[in-house]
Amino acid sequence: MIVLRPGAERGQVQLDWLDSRHTFSFGHYYDPAWMGFGMLRVINEDRVAPGGGFEPHRHANMEILSYVVSGGLAHRDSTGGGGVIGPGELQWMSAGHGVEHSEFNASDVEPVHFLQIWLQPDRVNAAPAYAHRGACEGGGAWTLMASPDGADGSLAIRQDARLFEARLDQGEAIGRPLKSDRRYWVQVVAGELTVNDRAASAGDALGLVDEAGELALEAIGRGQAVALVFDLPG
C-alpha cells in the first residue's frame, strides 16, 4: 500500500515570525487520520523569520532530528549541546529523561528553513544526548544520515530506524530494495521527483506499507531534487 500526503493538505501554523506546516497532528493541529506513521511522530516544516525562534522548552523520551534546508539554525540545550546547523546538516537530540532546549534563526537578516522530526525511542528515561553531522554534496546517491548503529558516519539514534538523504540532478534515478516487514516514508524537501512512478514535489510525502521490490526515485524537474527517506520498523 502506498499513501500520498500532499503538502498543501498539511496543517498550518502562522505567526509573525513562524510559518509551520505539520505533516502529522501536532500542537493545535489535530487530524485523526494523520497521527503519525509507525514510530515517526512529527515532521514539521518550519520557516523562521530573521531573529525569531523557539524559546527554551522541555521534552522527554523522544528522538528529535532537525534537518536544515536553507539558512542557519542556532541550537542550545541543557546537555551542553549547541551550535549553528547549516544547509544539508542534521542535528540529533535524544530528549531521554528530560532536556531543555531552544532553536533560533542564527541570522538577523535571512530566514531559516528546516524540518523538525520526532521519532519515538526504543527506550525510555535514558540520559539525554546530542550530536550533529555535516552535509554531503553532489547528486545521484543515497547518504545515510541516521541509523541505530552510527554506520557510515551517520548519527547513532535510539531506534531501529534509518534516515537517508537522496539528492538527484534532473534525469537521475536511484533505487533501494524494499522489505515487506518494514515501512518507508519519503518526504520531498526540494524539487520534483517520482516515487515508484508517482509524481511528488517539495512538501509532498508518500508512505509505503507492506511493499516489496524496489523504492525507485527519479528527478523530473529542473534543478536538484532532494528527499528524506525513512526506513522504519513495520
N, CA, C and O of each residue as an XYZ file, in Angstrom:
936
protein
N       0.839     -1.193      0.000
C       0.000      0.000      0.000
C       0.879      1.250      0.000
O       1.841      1.346      0.762
N       0.540      2.186     -0.850
C       1.246      3.466     -0.910
C       0.239      4.573     -0.655
O      -0.782      4.664     -1.337
N       0.530      5.418      0.335
C      -0.366      6.535      0.662
C       0.339      7.846      0.342
O       1.544      7.982      0.554
N      -0.412      8.797     -0.163
C       0.130     10.117     -0.502
C      -0.307     11.128      0.540
O      -1.474     11.174      0.929
N       0.643     11.938      0.988
C       0.350     13.055      1.893
C       0.703     14.347      1.158
O       1.850     14.790      1.210
N      -0.274     14.961      0.470
C       0.027     16.192     -0.274
C       0.465     17.311      0.659
O      -0.130     17.511      1.718
N       1.493     18.032      0.269
C       1.990     19.123      1.093
C       0.947     20.186      1.349
O       0.919     20.775      2.430
N       0.081     20.448      0.369
C      -0.924     21.502      0.506
C      -2.003     21.161      1.518
O      -2.740     22.049      1.946
N      -2.119     19.892      1.915
C      -3.160     19.471      2.852
C      -2.653     19.365      4.286
O      -3.416     18.974      5.169
N      -1.403     19.699      4.542
C      -0.869     19.647      5.892
C      -1.478     20.741      6.767
O      -2.013     21.734      6.272
N      -1.383     20.533      8.076
C      -1.797     21.583      8.999
C      -0.848     22.768      8.908
O       0.310     22.613      8.518
N      -1.337     23.952      9.269
C      -0.506     25.151      9.184
C      -0.663     26.002     10.433
O      -1.767     26.227     10.929
N       0.469     26.461     10.920
C       0.501     27.449     11.997
C       1.287     28.643     11.482
O       2.417     28.482     11.021
N       0.717     29.830     11.551
C       1.371     31.021     11.037
C       1.370     32.104     12.116
O       0.322     32.518     12.612
N       2.576     32.544     12.461
C       2.783     33.631     13.412
C       3.593     34.711     12.720
O       3.993     34.545     11.567
N       3.841     35.822     13.414
C       4.601     36.884     12.758
C       6.036     36.465     12.466
O       6.682     37.055     11.600
N       6.553     35.448     13.178
C       7.934     35.006     12.966
C       8.044     33.566     12.465
O       9.147     33.090     12.196
N       6.905     32.863     12.335
C       6.927     31.431     12.030
C       5.849     31.060     11.023
O       4.693     31.465     11.150
N       6.248     30.280     10.019
C       5.313     29.603      9.126
C       5.645     28.119      9.215
O       6.702     27.687      8.754
N       4.731     27.326      9.816
C       5.000     25.918     10.071
C       3.924     25.054      9.422
O       2.732     25.329      9.560
N       4.349     24.008      8.713
C       3.438     23.056      8.078
C       3.623     21.704      8.770
O       4.733     21.175      8.832
N       2.523     21.152      9.288
C       2.563     19.935     10.079
C       2.077     18.747      9.249
O       0.921     18.705      8.830
N       2.957     17.796      9.021
C       2.579     16.578      8.309
C       1.635     15.726      9.145
O       0.688     15.139      8.622
N       1.900     15.662     10.456
C       1.080     14.884     11.383
C       0.508     15.806     12.458
O       0.966     16.934     12.634
N      -0.500     15.308     13.171
C      -1.118     16.085     14.251
C      -0.052     16.550     15.233
O       0.809     15.780     15.659
N      -0.135     17.839     15.584
C       0.888     18.440     16.444
C       0.327     19.729     17.018
O      -0.247     20.537     16.288
N       0.489     19.929     18.335
C       0.024     21.166     18.946
C      -1.466     21.359     18.744
O      -2.264     20.479     19.064
N      -1.840     22.521     18.208
C      -3.253     22.831     17.995
C      -3.822     22.188     16.739
O      -5.032     22.231     16.513
N      -2.956     21.588     15.916
C      -3.439     20.916     14.704
C      -3.724     19.454     15.017
O      -2.838     18.723     15.458
N      -4.968     19.031     14.786
C      -5.356     17.650     15.071
C      -6.127     17.086     13.897
O      -7.123     17.662     13.458
N      -5.658     15.948     13.387
C      -6.347     15.208     12.339
C      -6.212     13.735     12.681
O      -5.110     13.193     12.601
N      -7.305     13.065     13.062
C      -7.203     11.668     13.475
C      -6.678     10.743     12.385
O      -6.215      9.642     12.683
N      -6.743     11.173     11.127
C      -6.221     10.360     10.031
C      -4.698     10.455      9.920
O      -4.064      9.635      9.256
N      -4.115     11.469     10.579
C      -2.673     11.700     10.463
C      -2.087     11.928     11.853
O      -1.739     13.051     12.220
N      -1.983     10.834     12.622
C      -1.418     10.886     13.965
C       0.060     10.511     13.984
O       0.723     10.624     15.015
N       0.564     10.071     12.855
C       1.950      9.638     12.746
C       2.024      8.511     11.735
O       1.035      8.166     11.089
N       3.214      7.947     11.612
C       3.435      6.846     10.674
C       4.363      5.869     11.382
O       5.584      6.027     11.352
N       3.770      4.845     12.026
C       4.584      3.992     12.878
C       5.162      4.826     14.012
O       4.446      5.588     14.661
N       6.471      4.675     14.245
C       7.086      5.462     15.314
C       7.514      6.851     14.854
O       8.027      7.626     15.660
N       7.314      7.191     13.568
C       7.558      8.546     13.072
C       6.372      9.416     13.491
O       5.264      9.263     12.976
N       6.618     10.319     14.422
C       5.518     11.042     15.060
C       5.333     12.476     14.558
O       4.210     12.980     14.529
N       6.420     13.132     14.165
C       6.346     14.550     13.783
C       7.259     14.814     12.594
O       8.413     14.386     12.581
N       6.738     15.518     11.598
C       7.563     16.214     10.595
C       6.942     17.590     10.429
O       5.905     17.743      9.783
N       7.580     18.580     11.013
C       7.142     19.970     10.866
C       8.124     20.696      9.964
O       9.326     20.714     10.225
N       7.608     21.289      8.911
C       8.447     22.098      8.030
C       8.308     23.549      8.472
O       7.261     24.170      8.288
N       9.381     24.080      9.060
C       9.346     25.402      9.684
C      10.175     26.409      8.900
O      11.289     26.124      8.461
N       9.601     27.583      8.741
C      10.332     28.736      8.225
C      10.287     29.819      9.297
O       9.217     30.309      9.658
N      11.459     30.182      9.797
C      11.557     31.120     10.907
C      12.161     32.422     10.412
O      13.214     32.418      9.774
N      11.508     33.523     10.699
C      11.963     34.845     10.261
C      13.268     35.229     10.951
O      13.595     34.685     12.005
N      14.016     36.165     10.363
C      15.256     36.634     10.994
C      15.016     37.061     12.440
O      14.082     37.806     12.737
N      15.877     36.574     13.328
C      15.780     36.932     14.733
C      14.754     36.152     15.516
O      14.717     36.266     16.741
N      13.906     35.351     14.856
C      12.858     34.605     15.531
C      13.331     33.241     15.994
O      14.416     32.789     15.629
N      12.499     32.587     16.808
C      12.854     31.251     17.238
C      12.019     30.740     18.379
O      11.125     31.425     18.877
N      12.323     29.526     18.785
C      11.601     28.829     19.833
C      12.338     29.019     21.156
O      13.481     28.587     21.303
N      11.683     29.663     22.110
C      12.280     29.899     23.422
C      12.547     28.567     24.130
O      11.981     27.545     23.741
N      13.399     28.559     25.165
C      13.688     27.314     25.878
C      12.416     26.606     26.350
O      11.528     27.221     26.940
N      12.349     25.302     26.075
C      11.212     24.482     26.479
C      11.707     23.056     26.676
O      12.823     22.729     26.270
N      10.895     22.204     27.293
C      11.336     20.877     27.669
C      10.630     19.785     26.862
O       9.475     19.922     26.459
N      11.382     18.685     26.642
C      10.830     17.465     26.069
C      11.429     16.280     26.813
O      12.464     16.402     27.468
N      10.768     15.133     26.705
C      11.283     13.897     27.279
C      10.904     12.727     26.376
O       9.862     12.736     25.721
N      11.781     11.717     26.360
C      11.519     10.443     25.686
C      11.072     10.606     24.236
O      10.035     10.090     23.821
N      11.883     11.339     23.483
C      11.664     11.498     22.051
C      13.014     11.698     21.367
O      13.886     12.394     21.888
N      13.180     11.078     20.191
C      14.342     11.319     19.355
C      13.999     12.480     18.427
O      13.084     12.366     17.612
N      14.717     13.592     18.538
C      14.392     14.815     17.802
C      15.510     15.113     16.819
O      16.664     15.298     17.206
N      15.154     15.156     15.546
C      16.099     15.453     14.473
C      15.704     16.760     13.818
O      14.522     17.020     13.593
N      16.696     17.581     13.511
C      16.459     18.833     12.778
C      17.338     18.826     11.535
O      18.557     18.676     11.622
N      16.703     18.991     10.381
C      17.395     18.985      9.092
C      17.204     20.360      8.464
O      16.077     20.784      8.211
N      18.306     21.050      8.216
C      18.230     22.419      7.703
C      18.229     22.401      6.173
O      19.087     21.779      5.546
N      17.255     23.091      5.589
C      17.149     23.215      4.136
C      17.925     24.441      3.650
O      18.675     24.361      2.678
N      17.741     25.572      4.331
C      18.480     26.787      3.985
C      18.591     27.661      5.224
O      17.779     27.567      6.145
N      19.606     28.510      5.231
C      19.830     29.373      6.381
C      20.621     28.674      7.469
O      21.253     27.648      7.220
N      20.590     29.224      8.671
C      21.320     28.667      9.802
C      20.431     28.576     11.021
O      19.704     29.519     11.334
N      20.482     27.443     11.718
C      19.666     27.200     12.901
C      20.577     27.124     14.123
O      21.463     26.272     14.188
N      20.363     28.006     15.080
C      21.171     28.034     16.304
C      20.476     27.223     17.386
O      19.324     27.487     17.732
N      21.187     26.228     17.920
C      20.627     25.320     18.927
C      21.396     25.442     20.229
O      22.617     25.596     20.233
N      20.658     25.370     21.349
C      21.248     25.288     22.681
C      20.399     24.330     23.503
O      19.174     24.335     23.389
N      21.043     23.503     24.335
C      20.266     22.622     25.207
C      20.991     22.401     26.526
O      22.156     22.763     26.688
N      20.267     21.795     27.463
C      20.771     21.646     28.822
C      21.809     20.546     28.967
O      22.364     20.373     30.053
N      22.093     19.786     27.890
C      23.194     18.824     27.933
C      24.529     19.495     27.639
O      25.585     18.886     27.810
N      24.480     20.746     27.197
C      25.680     21.435     26.733
C      25.830     21.396     25.234
O      26.761     21.992     24.692
N      24.910     20.690     24.532
C      24.939     20.656     23.074
C      24.543     21.997     22.496
O      23.714     22.709     23.064
N      25.137     22.338     21.366
C      24.777     23.599     20.742
C      25.661     23.912     19.559
O      26.686     23.268     19.332
N      25.244     24.914     18.810
C      25.969     25.340     17.630
C      24.998     25.771     16.559
O      23.785     25.769     16.765
N      25.538     26.140     15.412
C      24.720     26.565     14.279
C      24.728     25.451     13.240
O      25.788     25.005     12.801
N      23.551     25.012     12.858
C      23.376     23.946     11.882
C      23.077     24.586     10.532
O      22.178     25.420     10.424
N      23.829     24.196      9.500
C      23.694     24.800      8.182
C      22.954     23.911      7.200
O      22.532     22.813      7.565
N      22.788     24.359      5.963
C      22.028     23.618      4.951
C      22.571     22.204      4.725
O      23.777     22.002      4.578
N      21.659     21.236      4.701
C      22.013     19.845      4.484
C      22.553     19.145      5.707
O      22.849     17.951      5.647
N      22.692     19.851      6.820
C      23.203     19.250      8.049
C      22.053     18.720      8.900
O      20.916     19.182      8.804
N      22.385     17.734      9.736
C      21.381     17.084     10.574
C      21.812     17.153     12.031
O      22.963     16.877     12.369
N      20.877     17.523     12.876
C      21.101     17.590     14.317
C      20.241     16.531     15.003
O      19.070     16.354     14.666
N      20.837     15.830     15.968
C      20.109     14.833     16.762
C      20.145     15.224     18.222
O      21.208     15.520     18.769
N      18.988     15.227     18.850
C      18.892     15.409     20.292
C      17.970     14.331     20.836
O      16.786     14.291     20.502
N      18.510     13.465     21.667
C      17.701     12.466     22.340
C      17.251     13.073     23.663
O      18.070     13.317     24.549
N      15.946     13.316     23.798
C      15.456     14.024     24.973
C      15.587     13.193     26.245
O      15.703     13.749     27.337
N      15.571     11.852     26.114
C      15.776     10.991     27.264
C      14.824     11.310     28.412
O      13.632     11.528     28.201
N      15.373     11.334     29.643
C      14.518     11.571     30.809
C      14.126     13.039     30.956
O      13.388     13.390     31.877
N      14.604     13.894     30.067
C      14.182     15.291     30.062
C      15.310     16.224     29.696
O      16.417     16.112     30.221
N      15.027     17.144     28.794
C      16.029     18.104     28.364
C      15.328     19.415     28.027
O      14.196     19.420     27.543
N      16.011     20.520     28.289
C      15.514     21.837     27.901
C      16.346     22.323     26.725
O      17.570     22.194     26.725
N      15.674     22.885     25.720
C      16.425     23.336     24.542
C      15.711     24.512     23.887
O      14.546     24.799     24.166
N      16.448     25.180     23.010
C      15.896     26.283     22.214
C      16.477     26.210     20.820
O      17.590     25.723     20.622
N      15.706     26.702     19.844
C      16.163     26.838     18.461
C      15.817     28.238     17.972
O      14.678     28.690     18.090
N      16.822     28.916     17.420
C      16.611     30.262     16.897
C      17.236     30.386     15.516
O      18.199     29.695     15.184
N      16.670     31.278     14.725
C      17.319     31.667     13.483
C      18.657     32.307     13.836
O      18.716     33.246     14.630
N      19.724     31.794     13.240
C      21.057     32.313     13.549
C      21.325     33.654     12.884
O      22.338     34.294     13.169
N      20.429     34.088     12.000
C      20.642     35.325     11.243
C      19.602     36.375     11.624
O      18.449     36.057     11.913
N      20.036     37.627     11.618
C      19.120     38.751     11.786
C      18.656     39.307     10.439
O      17.936     40.303     10.378
N      19.083     38.645      9.361
C      18.801     39.150      8.014
C      18.029     38.134      7.171
O      17.051     38.488      6.513
N      18.469     36.867      7.190
C      17.893     35.841      6.323
C      17.018     34.875      7.129
O      17.310     34.602      8.293
N      15.941     34.355      6.513
C      15.133     33.338      7.196
C      15.877     32.000      7.267
O      16.845     31.785      6.537
N      15.426     31.115      8.140
C      15.927     29.741      8.170
C      14.753     28.814      7.881
O      13.637     29.020      8.359
N      15.034     27.802      7.095
C      14.033     26.830      6.650
C      14.547     25.458      7.078
O      15.622     25.035      6.654
N      13.775     24.763      7.923
C      14.248     23.452      8.393
C      13.074     22.531      8.688
O      11.933     22.970      8.826
N      13.388     21.233      8.781
C      12.415     20.223      9.152
C      12.720     19.737     10.562
O      13.843     19.332     10.862
N      11.711     19.783     11.420
C      11.818     19.213     12.758
C      11.117     17.861     12.735
O       9.955     17.759     12.342
N      11.837     16.821     13.163
C      11.385     15.437     13.041
C      11.444     14.775     14.412
O      12.451     14.887     15.113
N      10.375     14.089     14.798
C      10.357     13.344     16.053
C      10.116     11.862     15.766
O       9.233     11.494     14.991
N      10.932     11.023     16.415
C      10.743      9.576     16.387
C      10.618      9.076     17.817
O      11.356      9.513     18.701
N       9.695      8.172     18.040
C       9.617      7.558     19.355
C      10.858      6.695     19.584
O      11.276      5.984     18.670
N      11.462      6.735     20.779
C      12.689      5.978     21.035
C      12.393      4.516     21.351
O      11.249      4.137     21.601
N      13.451      3.703     21.335
C      13.302      2.290     21.685
C      13.524      2.035     23.171
O      13.488      0.887     23.614
N      13.754      3.097     23.943
C      13.920      3.005     25.397
C      13.430      4.302     26.006
O      13.361      5.325     25.325
N      13.093      4.267     27.273
C      12.607      5.470     27.939
C      13.531      5.828     29.101
O      14.199      4.982     29.696
N      13.529      7.131     29.391
C      14.251      7.679     30.546
C      15.759      7.429     30.499
O      16.405      7.283     31.537
N      16.307      7.382     29.293
C      17.765      7.314     29.132
C      18.356      8.708     29.365
O      17.627      9.694     29.470
N      19.673      8.769     29.444
C      20.323     10.067     29.588
C      20.165     10.857     28.295
O      20.329     10.285     27.218
N      19.853     12.151     28.361
C      19.785     12.970     27.139
C      21.129     12.986     26.411
O      22.183     12.811     27.023
N      21.074     13.196     25.109
C      22.298     13.202     24.299
C      22.104     14.116     23.103
O      20.978     14.430     22.717
N      23.233     14.543     22.516
C      23.201     15.484     21.390
C      24.363     15.184     20.443
O      25.454     14.823     20.883
N      24.118     15.337     19.136
C      25.189     15.244     18.138
C      24.686     15.891     16.853
O      23.483     16.083     16.674
N      25.618     16.226     15.958
C      25.197     16.697     14.638
C      26.237     16.283     13.610
O      27.409     16.089     13.930
N      25.780     16.152     12.358
C      26.667     15.758     11.272
C      26.537     16.749     10.133
O      25.507     17.401      9.961
N      27.610     16.844      9.358
C      27.670     17.800      8.274
C      26.901     17.359      7.046
O      26.328     16.270      7.004
N      26.901     18.220      6.054
C      26.174     17.984      4.817
C      27.039     17.203      3.836
O      28.266     17.187      3.938
N      26.379     16.562      2.892
C      27.054     15.899      1.778
C      26.692     16.635      0.497
O      25.586     17.159      0.363
N      27.612     16.670     -0.426
C      27.395     17.381     -1.681
C      27.244     16.401     -2.830
O      27.528     15.212     -2.694
N      26.792     16.918     -3.962
C      26.662     16.097     -5.157
C      25.279     15.515     -5.291
O      24.384     15.847     -4.513
N      25.090     14.646     -6.272
C      23.798     14.039     -6.535
C      23.953     12.585     -6.908
O      25.061     12.052     -6.960
N      22.811     11.943     -7.171
C      22.821     10.577     -7.652
C      23.193      9.535     -6.629
O      23.633      8.447     -7.001
N      23.032      9.825     -5.345
C      23.450      8.860     -4.336
C      22.569      8.959     -3.099
O      21.936      9.982     -2.837
N      22.548      7.854     -2.343
C      21.921      7.830     -1.026
C      22.967      8.176      0.018
O      24.094      7.688     -0.061
N      22.625      8.996      0.981
C      23.504      9.286      2.111
C      22.786      8.867      3.378
O      21.693      9.352      3.669
N      23.401      7.963      4.137
C      22.833      7.541      5.406
C      23.116      8.625      6.435
O      24.271      8.881      6.775
N      22.054      9.264      6.932
C      22.193     10.382      7.858
C      22.058      9.953      9.315
O      22.730     10.507     10.186
N      21.197      8.970      9.591
C      20.981      8.496     10.957
C      20.663      7.012     10.908
O      20.047      6.532      9.956
N      21.088      6.279     11.948
C      20.890      4.831     11.992
C      21.027      4.356     13.436
O      21.474      5.121     14.291
N      20.649      3.105     13.727
C      20.777      2.621     15.105
C      22.223      2.439     15.561
O      22.522      2.516     16.752
N      23.117      2.196     14.598
C      24.497      1.861     14.960
C      25.533      2.879     14.494
O      26.733      2.642     14.633
N      25.093      3.997     13.947
C      26.043      5.010     13.501
C      26.866      4.589     12.298
O      27.984      5.072     12.117
N      26.336      3.699     11.474
C      27.078      3.207     10.309
C      27.383      4.328      9.329
O      26.619      5.284      9.195
N      28.520      4.191      8.643
C      28.909      5.093      7.551
C      28.912      6.562      7.957
O      28.586      7.431      7.148
N      29.274      6.841      9.192
C      29.348      8.220      9.648
C      28.015      8.849      9.977
O      27.935     10.063     10.167
N      26.957      8.042     10.049
C      25.635      8.574     10.387
C      25.530      8.814     11.886
O      26.362      8.342     12.661
N      24.499      9.551     12.288
C      24.231      9.771     13.693
C      23.576      8.520     14.279
O      22.635      7.982     13.695
N      24.067      8.059     15.424
C      23.523      6.865     16.076
C      22.332      7.252     16.944
O      22.495      7.873     17.995
N      21.138      6.882     16.501
C      19.921      7.232     17.224
C      19.391      6.028     17.991
O      19.817      4.895     17.764
N      18.462      6.286     18.898
C      17.938      5.244     19.786
C      16.621      4.685     19.239
O      15.563      4.811     19.855
N      16.725      4.073     18.079
C      15.569      3.440     17.448
C      16.056      2.643     16.244
O      17.055      2.989     15.614
N      15.331      1.570     15.936
C      15.653      0.749     14.772
C      15.108      1.432     13.519
O      14.197      0.928     12.863
N      15.681      2.578     13.208
C      15.235      3.391     12.070
C      16.456      3.963     11.375
O      17.487      4.213     12.000
N      16.325      4.164     10.081
C      17.400      4.760      9.296
C      16.835      5.920      8.486
O      15.741      5.835      7.929
N      17.593      6.993      8.433
C      17.202      8.164      7.656
C      18.241      8.372      6.563
O      19.428      8.547      6.836
N      17.769      8.349      5.323
C      18.627      8.581      4.168
C      18.274      9.921      3.535
O      17.116     10.336      3.529
N      19.287     10.585      3.007
C      19.077     11.745      2.144
C      19.378     11.317      0.719
O      20.380     10.651      0.459
N      18.502     11.703     -0.206
C      18.717     11.455     -1.635
C      18.770     12.786     -2.362
O      17.849     13.595     -2.251
N      19.835     13.016     -3.100
C      19.978     14.222     -3.924
C      20.127     13.793     -5.372
O      21.041     13.044     -5.716
N      19.223     14.272     -6.218
C      19.198     13.848     -7.615
C      19.164     15.053     -8.532
O      18.329     15.944     -8.378
N      20.077     15.072     -9.485
C      20.008     16.077    -10.541
C      18.990     15.640    -11.581
O      18.620     14.468    -11.647
N      18.545     16.582    -12.386
C      17.482     16.305    -13.355
C      17.808     15.067    -14.180
O      18.896     14.959    -14.747
N      16.854     14.129    -14.244
C      17.014     12.915    -15.031
C      17.685     11.773    -14.299
O      17.661     10.642    -14.784
N      18.287     12.033    -13.139
C      18.942     10.964    -12.391
C      17.905     10.105    -11.679
O      16.845     10.587    -11.283
N      18.231      8.820    -11.523
C      17.346      7.879    -10.854
C      18.167      6.954     -9.967
O      19.269      6.548    -10.334
N      17.629      6.624     -8.807
C      18.273      5.690     -7.894
C      17.203      4.816     -7.260
O      16.021      5.159     -7.281
N      17.622      3.680     -6.694
C      16.674      2.781     -6.057
C      17.285      2.075     -4.868
O      18.506      1.994     -4.729
N      16.417      1.567     -4.017
C      16.805      0.767     -2.863
C      15.805     -0.370     -2.708
O      14.622     -0.195     -3.001
N      16.270     -1.550     -2.246
C      15.326     -2.655     -2.009
C      14.335     -2.310     -0.902
O      14.680     -1.647      0.077
N      13.115     -2.766     -1.072
C      12.084     -2.651     -0.049
C      11.913     -4.001      0.638
O      12.003     -5.053      0.004
N      11.666     -3.955      1.939
C      11.366     -5.166      2.700
C       9.922     -5.080      3.187
O       9.515     -4.067      3.756
N       9.158     -6.130      2.966
C       7.729     -6.080      3.274
C       7.445     -5.982      4.764
O       6.341     -5.606      5.157
N       8.439     -6.319      5.611
C       8.221     -6.209      7.056
C       8.681     -4.861      7.611
O       8.689     -4.658      8.825
N       9.063     -3.939      6.723
C       9.428     -2.581      7.118
C       8.420     -1.607      6.504
O       7.663     -1.970      5.603
N       8.420     -0.387      6.994
C       7.620      0.659      6.367
C       8.541      1.829      6.025
O       9.578      2.019      6.660
N       8.152      2.610      5.017
C       9.017      3.653      4.481
C       8.220      4.944      4.303
O       7.055      4.934      3.904
N       8.888      6.053      4.614
C       8.275      7.369      4.416
C       9.238      8.210      3.594
O      10.411      8.343      3.941
N       8.732      8.778      2.498
C       9.541      9.613      1.618
C       9.016     11.036      1.714
O       7.880     11.314      1.328
N       9.845     11.937      2.228
C       9.486     13.349      2.368
C      10.272     14.155      1.341
O      11.501     14.200      1.388
N       9.563     14.788      0.420
C      10.248     15.582     -0.607
C      10.593     16.943     -0.013
O       9.717     17.670      0.456
N      11.864     17.271     -0.039
C      12.361     18.515      0.548
C      12.453     19.619     -0.490
O      12.112     20.768     -0.211
N      12.910     19.278     -1.683
C      13.098     20.285     -2.734
C      12.934     19.626     -4.097
O      13.209     18.438     -4.261
N      12.486     20.410     -5.069
C      12.391     19.935     -6.439
C      11.210     19.016     -6.684
O      10.262     18.962     -5.901
N      11.293     18.288     -7.800
C      10.236     17.373     -8.211
C      10.848     16.025     -8.544
O      11.923     15.945     -9.139
N      10.148     14.964     -8.153
C      10.629     13.622     -8.477
C       9.454     12.663     -8.532
O       8.337     13.006     -8.146
N       9.720     11.462     -9.015
C       8.735     10.394     -8.934
C       9.204      9.395     -7.891
O      10.394      9.107     -7.762
N       8.237      8.876     -7.154
C       8.468      7.818     -6.170
C       7.667      6.618     -6.643
O       6.442      6.601     -6.532
N       8.358      5.612     -7.170
C       7.679      4.458     -7.780
C       6.589      4.909     -8.747
O       5.445      4.457     -8.704
N       7.005      5.829     -9.626
C       6.186      6.362    -10.726
C       5.074      7.307    -10.275
O       4.234      7.692    -11.088
N       5.051      7.683     -9.015
C       4.084      8.665     -8.531
C       4.785     10.008     -8.382
O       5.797     10.101     -7.687
N       4.268     11.036     -9.017
C       4.915     12.343     -9.006
C       4.702     13.032     -7.668
O       3.625     12.957     -7.076
N       5.753     13.709     -7.201
C       5.685     14.459     -5.945
C       6.622     15.645     -6.045
O       7.635     15.599     -6.744
N       6.272     16.706     -5.338
C       7.107     17.901     -5.330
C       7.332     18.347     -3.888
O       6.788     17.759     -2.953
N       8.135     19.386     -3.721
C       8.537     19.832     -2.390
C       7.325     19.990     -1.469
O       6.347     20.647     -1.827
N       7.398     19.386     -0.288
C       6.318     19.404      0.684
C       5.466     18.157      0.674
O       4.856     17.816      1.687
N       5.411     17.460     -0.470
C       4.641     16.223     -0.559
C       5.396     15.075      0.116
O       6.611     15.137      0.304
N       4.657     14.037      0.471
C       5.266     12.847      1.057
C       4.470     11.616      0.652
O       3.287     11.702      0.322
N       5.144     10.467      0.683
C       4.492      9.188      0.410
C       4.922      8.186      1.467
O       6.092      8.126      1.844
N       3.951      7.388      1.949
C       4.232      6.316      2.887
C       4.018      4.973      2.211
O       3.052      4.803      1.467
N       4.899      4.025      2.458
C       4.819      2.693      1.855
C       4.749      1.660      2.971
O       5.613      1.620      3.847
N       3.712      0.823      2.935
C       3.484     -0.218      3.931
C       3.214     -1.534      3.210
O       2.455     -1.566      2.241
N       3.831     -2.624      3.677
C       3.645     -3.958      3.090
C       4.019     -3.973      1.614
O       3.388     -4.662      0.812
N       5.046     -3.212      1.262
C       5.513     -3.164     -0.119
C       6.829     -3.939     -0.237
O       7.672     -3.891      0.659
N       6.990     -4.639     -1.335
C       8.242     -5.334     -1.639
C       8.763     -4.817     -2.964
O       8.121     -3.981     -3.600
N       9.916     -5.302     -3.388
C      10.505     -4.863     -4.650
C      11.521     -3.763     -4.419
O      12.479     -3.941     -3.667
N      11.312     -2.622     -5.067
C      12.295     -1.548     -5.016
C      11.614     -0.213     -4.761
O      10.515      0.049     -5.250
N      12.288      0.622     -3.987
C      11.911      2.026     -3.864
C      12.703      2.782     -4.918
O      13.929      2.859     -4.838
N      12.007      3.342     -5.908
C      12.658      3.982     -7.054
C      12.346      5.473     -7.070
O      11.181      5.871     -7.073
N      13.389      6.291     -7.081
C      13.255      7.742     -7.159
C      13.879      8.234     -8.455
O      14.939      7.761     -8.863
N      13.209      9.192     -9.103
C      13.757      9.817    -10.309
C      13.420     11.296    -10.300
O      12.264     11.672    -10.106
N      14.434     12.144    -10.512
C      14.227     13.591    -10.564
C      13.628     13.955    -11.917
O      14.135     13.550    -12.963
N      12.537     14.727    -11.882
C      11.833     15.037    -13.131
C      11.757     16.530    -13.409
O      11.344     16.924    -14.500
N      12.139     17.365    -12.465
C      12.053     18.807    -12.677
C      13.415     19.417    -12.889
O      14.439     18.738    -12.810
N      13.413     20.714    -13.160
C      14.674     21.427    -13.290
C      15.323     21.594    -11.926
O      14.639     21.694    -10.907
N      16.622     21.622    -11.918
C      17.336     21.770    -10.661
C      17.398     20.454     -9.908
O      16.921     19.423    -10.383
N      17.989     20.507     -8.737
C      18.205     19.304     -7.946
C      16.971     18.976     -7.100
O      16.351     19.861     -6.509
N      16.634     17.699     -7.056
C      15.579     17.220     -6.170
C      16.211     16.594     -4.942
O      17.203     15.872     -5.039
N      15.627     16.878     -3.783
C      16.130     16.360     -2.511
C      14.976     15.699     -1.772
O      13.884     16.261     -1.686
N      15.214     14.515     -1.244
C      14.205     13.809     -0.455
C      14.860     13.187      0.770
O      16.027     12.796      0.736
N      14.096     13.103      1.843
C      14.483     12.337      3.019
C      13.665     11.058      3.033
O      12.443     11.096      2.895
N      14.338      9.926      3.199
C      13.685      8.619      3.176
C      13.885      7.940      4.525
O      15.018      7.724      4.958
N      12.781      7.605      5.188
C      12.808      6.951      6.492
C      12.533      5.456      6.299
O      11.526      5.073      5.703
N      13.422      4.635      6.800
C      13.274      3.176      6.810
C      12.935      2.796      8.251
O      13.783      2.906      9.137
N      11.706      2.351      8.488
C      11.151      2.206      9.833
C      10.702      0.780     10.113
O      10.399      0.039      9.178
N      10.652      0.375     11.390
C      10.085     -0.934     11.711
C       8.638     -1.033     11.245
O       7.906     -0.043     11.237
N       8.244     -2.220     10.864
C       6.877     -2.418     10.376
C       5.859     -2.416     11.493
O       4.664     -2.571     11.240
